[in-house]
Amino acid sequence: LIGPDVQEDGYIWRVSTSGEDPAAFETTVLKSGDLILEGNVRLTSNFTQNGGAPAPVMVFELGPGGPTDPSNSHLELTGMLTLDPDDDAPGAASRVDFTGTIVDGTYTLITASGGITPEGFDVETFPVSAAFSFLTAIVEGEDEIETYELTVLRELIYNDFARSDSEANVGGYFENARSAGAATAFSDVTNALDLLGAGDLRTALAQSSPEVYDAHTSSILSWGRVQQRVLQERSMRCDRYTYTPQPEIVSDSPCGTTGFMPWAKVAGDMRKRKGGESSGYESMGGGLLLGFDHRWNDTLWLSGDIGYARIDIEHDNGADADFDSIDLGVAAGGEFFGVTTRGSLTYSHGFHETTRKIDFLNERAKGKHDSDRVTLAAGAGYRLKAGPFVVEPNATVDYTHVEEDAVDESGAGAVDLDVSSRKTDVVSLTGGVRFGANLLKYRYAGNWLEWADGVWSPGVSVGWRQGFGDIDRDQKAKMQGASDGTESFKAEAEDSAGGVEVGAHLAFQPLNTATSVEFGYDGYFGDDVTNHSANVSVRVPF
């Protein structure tokens, strides 16, 4: 078929018969070639009547005024309709093979040797639409051909329109449910799908997928890494150095022996996953962490925190989601002859809400679930010092376990999802190098910069993080309107297994106050995934 719009494979025409001689037309299941979904199309075909010469086959919807009524719509079918003479079944059709987009209505198939076109019909172009899926045609001819009624039902092969494995799984689920004789409400869903054009059908498959729930999982892991870095990097801000002359710094030094030093940190996290093998999404949010540092001698250090965060998720398939996270964590470390060690244990409990748009049904599916995350991390490095400067090659390994409850959606009827509970285990290995310094500004550059007297501690880092375990995840779900015998389907999601990590920080410890401030940035750049987090904190020793 040639037309102005997209051509697509993926339709089944199911043909059944009724009339004086049901055996005259065999029930046939045919898959078409290219299909025009919408637009103005001209179709041509051949018709062989009782072995006669080929003639055009045209299908007309007869208006109330008869064949010359200007309101008539008509179709010309592409393919071959062959009537083979047979003594037992005169006019039997051995093949019915055609393609096209059928508009709902009653049509008359007009054929004859040499072709007869009723006067007043424009046979060049005609409007077609994918808005309907049923055709009732009356096959008429001369006296030697009986009249039979053909009911043709257009069914979509949903998988042929899928853009990803997840969409194909959804399409296969719809087809299986349709074949299994799903409940009436779900039959209405598949009937609605069969009315869609290619673009809308792809959107429907994406919106019917539970992929957004994996975006929750991915965002939980991302925010967990923020909390982990916040705690473990507390010790990395302390590179001891004796200044000459030694100023009288109120806080003793950036990492001198002190009591408990409370701090407050505001952190933000932004993550973007492009649509690769799975649909993309963006998550953005942040929170407040309240913690403390304590160094009880020159080598040992302890930190802890409690916090709250809120993350919003926008999924490419139109779903919106968010979760609130309550966070707890402890970390400890030390430095022994230049070798640094650190470890942390963090926990979070999340409260999740999701809204999925189902545009082809004009519905919204809503779901809630809780989650728990535990992350255990350990790292080591070696500090090479040259005056106030330090270079530290380092490595960190962390293990994260996430458990998420099952989801029982509501609001969208038959396409509400029952999403299975899920567990995720990920191990990450990170290796890199950090460059830092503790630079003293003391009584130079004039009185107008006296406010800047203190220790400035800039630093940058670069490394590679490699993930193992549940990087590629399956999310199982079942639609509530499907019959009980219909198996669940799965959405397949793929996170970035490895990528580059970069970081930068700046801490300032004034000479004339006990309060210090820190600014930090961490970025991750992997396959189809980017992550940016920023933070600012204030620490008050006492």
N, C-alpha and C positions, 0 to 999 in steps of 0.2 A: 504494500500500500504506500502511496506517495501522498504526503499531506504537509501542512505547514507546521505541525507540532511534533512532539516526541513520538517515536515509534518504539514499541515495547513488545517483548515476548511475555508469555505467562498467562494465557487464558485457556480455559477449557470450555468447549461448547458441548453440553450434554443434550442429546436429541432423543425424544421419545415420541410415540405416535398414538393416534386414535383415529377412528373413522370406520368406514365400511369394511376395510380390510387391514387390520392392524399389522399383518405380516408384510404389508407392502413396503414399509420402510423399516430397515433394521435399526435397532437402538445402537447408537454409535457414540464413542467418546473420542474426541479429536483435540489435539493441541494445535493452536494456530501458529502461524509464522509471526510476522510483524503486525502490530496493531496500532491504529491511531486512536488516541484516547479522547481527543477533543479537537475541534476545529472544523473547517470545511474541507471535505474530502470527495474525490471522485473515484469510484470503484468500478471495475469491469470484471466480467466473468464469461464463462461459456456454459451453454446448456445444450445437451444432446437429447433429443426427444425420439425415443423408439429407433435409435440408430440413425436419425436424421442429421443434417448439418448443424454445427454449433450455432447457437444463437445467444444473444445477451440475456442475462437473468437480472430482472429488476424487481425489487420489492417495494410496494407502495402501501402507505397507510391511507385508506380511503376516507376522505372527509364526508360530511353529510350531503354535500352536493354531488357526490359521485366522482368518477375519475378525473373530471376537469375542474374540480373544486380547487381554487388556488391555495387553500389551507392545507392541502395534502403534503405530507412529508414522504420521502422515498429513499430507499437505499439500493445501491447496486452492489451485489456480493462478488467478492473475489474468490476464485476457486473453481471447482468443477462439480456440477450436479449431473450425474449420469443416470438415466432411466433405462434399464435393460429389459427388453421384452422377454417375458416368461409366460409359458402357458398356464402355470399354476397361480402366478401373482403378476398379472399384467401391470406394467409400469413400475415394477419394484425398483427401488433406488439401491444400488450397490455401494454408493459412496455419496456422502454429504460432507463436503469439505469447503468451508468458507471462513473468512475473517471479516471483522468490522465491528464498529461500536453500534449497538442496537438501542434505539429509543423505544421506551415502553409503548405498546399499542398493538392493535390488530392490523396485520399486513396481508396483502394479497400478492402472491408470487405469480407474475404474469409471464408466460413463456409460450413460444410457438416456433416452428421452423421458420427461419428467416428473421425472427424477432418482431414483436409487435410492441410499439411504444404508444400508449394512449396520447391523443392530442392534448396539448395544453400543459404538458409536464416539462419542467426544466431539468434536463438530465445531466447538465454539466457539473454543478456543485450543489451541495445541500448541507445544512447544519447537522452535526452529530454531537452527541453528548454522552458522557459516561455516567449520567445521573440515574439511569435505569438499567435493569439487567434482565428483563423478561421479554420474550418475543413470542407471539402467537401468530403463525402464518398459515394461510390457506393456499394449498397447492392446487391450481386450476389449470385446465388445459382443454383439449378437444374431447370429443366423446370417448375416444379410446383410453383416456386417462381419467381415473376416478379422482374424487376430491378427498384429500386427507388433511388432517390438522396436525401440525408439528408444534410442539412446545419446546422452545430452546432456552435453556438456562445458562447464562454466562457465569462461570465461576472463575475466580482468580487463583492462579498458582502463586501464593503470597511470597514464597521463597525467591521467586524470580525477580522480585523487586527489592529484596533486602540488600543493604549496603554493608552489613557487618554480620559476623557470626551470631551476635545477640539478636539482631533483627530477624535473621533466618530462623533462629530457634523460636522466636515469637510466632513467625509465620507458620512454621511447622506445627506449633501448638494449636493455632487456629484451625489449620487443615485437619489435624487429628480429631479435634473436638467436633468439627463439622461432620467428619466421617463417622464418628462414634454416636452421632445423633444426640447432640447436646440439648440441654433444656431450652424451652422456647425463648427465654430471655437471651440466652447466648446465641441461639439461631438468629435472633434479630441483630445481634452484633455482627455476625459473619455476613448476613445479608447487607448490612450497612457498609461493610468493608468492600463487598463486591461492587458497590456503586461508585467507588472512588477512582479517580485518576491516579497516575503513577506517583506524582509528587505527594498528593494527600495520603496515598496508601503508605508510602515510605514514612511519612510523619506519623501515621497511625501505628505502624509497627514499632517505631522508636518510642512513642509515648506509652505504649502498652508494655514496655520492657521494665524490669525492676532495676535497671542499671544505676538509677539515682541512689539506691541504697548502698552500692559500692562506693559512691562518692562520699557518703558518710564515713565508711571505713577508712578511705584514703585520707580524709581530713582529720580523723582521729589520730592517725599515725603522724600526720604532719604537725599537729599541735603538740603531740607528745614529744617530738624532737625539739620543739622550741623550749619546753619546760626542762628537758634533759640538758640542753646546751646552757640554759640560764644557770643551772646549778653547777655543772661541771666546770664552766668557765670562770666561776668565782675564784678558784685558786690560780688560774692562768693570768689573772690581773695583778699578781704579786710577784715581781721579779726584784728580789732584795738587792739593794745597792747602797753603799755608804757614801754620802755626798761630802765633798770638801769645798768650802767649809760647811759643816753640818748646821743647817738652819734649825731654829726652834719651831718645829712644826707641831701644831697643836695635837694632831692625831698620832704623833710619834713618828710614823713613816707610813707609806702606803700599805705596808704589810707587817708592821711591827706587832709585838705581842699586845693584845688588847683583851678586853672582856667581850661581851656580846655586842655586835654591831648590827642593829636592825637596818633593813633596807626595804624600799618599795620600788617595784619595777613595773612599768607599763610596756606591754609587748603587743605587737601586731603581726599577723601572719596572712600572707596572700599566696594562694596556690592556683595554678592553671594547668589543666591537662587537656591537650589538644585531642581532637578526634582522630585516633589511629585505628587500632583494631576494636576499640570501644568508643562510645560517645564521650565527648569532652565535657568539662565543667570548670567553673571557677568558684573558689571558696575564698572568703575574706572575713576577717574578724580579729579579735584580740581580747586581751584581758588584763587584769591586775594581779600581780604576784607580791605577796608580803613575806619577807624572809629575814634570816639573820645569818651572819658570819661569826665564827668564833675560832680564834687561833690561840691554843693554850701553851704552845712553845714555838720554837723556831722552825719546826718541821711539820707539825700536824695541824690539820685544819678541818672544820666542820661547818656545814651549811644546811639550812632547811627552809621550806617555804610552804605556803598555802595560797591558793588563788582561785579565781573565777574567770572564765572566758566565754565568749559567745561567738560562734562561727556561722556565717550565712553561706549557702550554697546555691548557685544558679547552674542548672544542668542544660546542656544543649538541646535536650528533647523537650524543654519547656517546664520541667519540674523545678519547684522551689523547695528548699529545705533549710533547716537550721538546727543547731544543737547548743545547749548550755553545758559547760564542763566545770566540775568542781575538782580541783587539783591539789595533790599533796606530794611532797618530795623531801628526801634527805640525801646528802652527799658528803663524802669525806675524802681526804687526800693528804698527801705529804710530799716532801722533797728530801731525798737522801743522796748526797754526793752528786748533785746535778740530775739525778734520775727522779722524775716526777711520776706519781701514781695518783689516780683518782677513780672513784666509783660512785654510782648514784642509783637510787631506787625511787621511781615515781609512780604515782597512781592517779587515775582520774575516773570519775563517774559522769556519764553523759545522759542528757535528756533530749531526745531527738523528735523532730516533727517534720513531716514531708507532705507536700501537695503535688500531685501529678495532674497535669492537664490532659484530658482526653477530648481533643477538639472534634473528632468526627462524630462523637456522641454528645458533645457540649456538656461534658460532665467533669467533675473534679473528684479525684480519689485522695483521701487523707489518711495518714497513718502515723502512729506514735510508737516509739520503742526506747529502751534504755540500753546503755553500753557500759562496759568496764574495761579499762586498759591498765596493764602493768608493764613497766619498762625497767629492765636491769641493764646497767651499762658499766663498763670498766675501761680505763685508758691508761696509757703510759707515754712518757716522752723523755727526752734528754736535752737539758738546757746548756747551750754553748754561749758563754758570756764574754763580752768585751766592753768593759766599763759599764755604762748605763744601757748597753744594747744586748739583746739576747736573740738567739735563733734556737728554735725548739722543734726538731722532728718529733712527730707523735703519731700514735695510732689508738683507735677506740673501737671496741666491739660492743654492740648492744643487742638485746633480745626483747621483743615486744610481743605480748599476748593480748588480743582483743576478743571479747565476747559480746555479741549483740543479740538482743531478744528477737523472737519472732514478731512479725507485724501482721495485724489483722486490719486491713484498710476498710474504709467505709465512704459512702457518698457517691460512688460511680456505678453501683448496681453490679451487673454481671461481670464487668471488667475490674472490679476491686480485686486486689491481689492478697493472697495469703503468702507472705514471704517467710521462708524458713529461718530459724535461728542460725547463727553462723559464728565460727571461730576463725581467727586469723593469727598466724604466727610468722613473724618476720625477724630475720637476723641481718644486721648491717655491719659491715666492716669498713672503717674509714681510716685512711692514711694520708698524712700531709705534713706541712711545716708551717710554723708560726714565727713571725718576725715582730719583736716588741722592743720597747724602750721605756725608760723612766727618765724624763728630761726635766731638770730643775731650772726654773726661772726664779731668780732671786736678786732683787735690787739692781736691775739694769733695764734699759730701754725707757728710762724716765719715770717720773712719778705718775704720769697719766696711765701707765700700765701696771701700777702697783697692785691693782685688784687681781692681776693675773699671776702674782707671785705664788708659786707652788710647784707641785710635781705634775707634769703632763705625761700621760702614759698612752701613746698611740700604738697601734698594732694592726697587722694584717695577717691573714692566713689563707692558704689554698690547699686543697686536697681532693681526693677522689673517694666517693662513697659507693660501695657495691652492696646490693641487697640480695638476700637469699630467702627461700621459703615461699610464702604465699604472696609473691609479687603478681602473678596472674591468678585471678580468683573467679570462682563460679558462684553466682547468686541464684538459688533455686526459688521458684515461686509457682503458684497455681492461681488461676482465675476463679473467682467464687461462683461464677455463673456456669462453669463447665460441669459436665456430668461427673459423678463420683469416680467413674472408671478412667477418667482422663488423667494421664500422668502429668507430673509437674514439668516445667521447662526451666531452662537456666539462662541467665545473662552472663556473658563472659566479659571480664574487665581486665585491663592490663595496665599496671603501674610501671614506672621507670625502674629498671633493675640497677642501673648505674649512672653516675653523673658527677660533674665537677661541683665541689663546694668552695665557696669563697666567703671570707669574713673580714670585717673591719671594726675596730673599736677605738674609742678615745675616752680616757678617764682623766679627771682633774681633781687633785687634792689641794685646795687652797692652803696657804700658810696661816691665814688669820681666822680660820674656822674649822670646826671639827667635821663639817659636812662635806662629802665628796659626791660628785656626779659622774655618771658614765653614759655613753652612747654606744650603741652597737648595731651592726647589720650582718645578716647571714643570708647567703643566696645559694640556691641549688639549681643546676642546669643539666637536665637529663633528656632522654628521648621522649619527646612529646610532653614533658613535664617541666615546669619552672616553678620555683618557690622563692619567695622573698619574705624575710621577717626582719623587723626593726624593733629596737627597744631603747628605753631611757630609764635610768634608775637613780635614786638618791639614797646615800648611805650615811648614817649618823652614828659614829662610835660613841660609846660611853663606858 
